[in-house]
Amino acid sequence: MKKTDLINKLENMGYEVVSTKYEYWDVAGVVLKNKKILKLASLIRKPNQLGVNENFNIEDVLDAIKLAERNEEYREDSQIHSMEDYYHRKMYG
């Protein structure tokens, strides 16, 4: 889902979406119940290039929000602070 559609859908669902930094980029972030921010971004790595992806599946974002709100239950290296963390955890456990 495109970034603007994703933000509109999240705001319509009652989530607060703010602008935040991810590495060098300004990206959207969802304010969690614990007032921390889940960054809606993941890095794109290609030879001699680095970029950021901000287009995600809404179901993945909602799952990431649910998991990120429980970060205090996980070790620091297993916590989710961005969509990149979510996909890494989904892939590697």
RABEL-V194717 format. One record per backbone hydrogen bond with DSSP energy under -1.0 kcal/mol. NH is the residue of the N-H (numbers start at 1). CO is the residue of the C=O. If there is no record, write none. Layout:
[[NH CO] [NH CO]]
This chain:
[[6 2] [7 3] [8 4] [9 5] [10 6] [11 7] [12 8] [13 9] [14 11] [15 10] [18 29] [20 27] [22 25] [25 22] [27 20] [29 18] [30 38] [31 16] [32 36] [35 32] [38 30] [39 81] [40 28] [41 39] [42 53] [44 51] [46 49] [49 46] [51 44] [53 42] [61 57] [62 58] [63 59] [64 60] [65 61] [66 62] [67 63] [68 64] [69 65] [70 67] [71 68] [73 70] [74 71] [78 75] [79 76] [83 39] [84 41] [86 82] [87 83] [88 84] [89 85] [90 86] [91 87] [92 88] [93 89]]
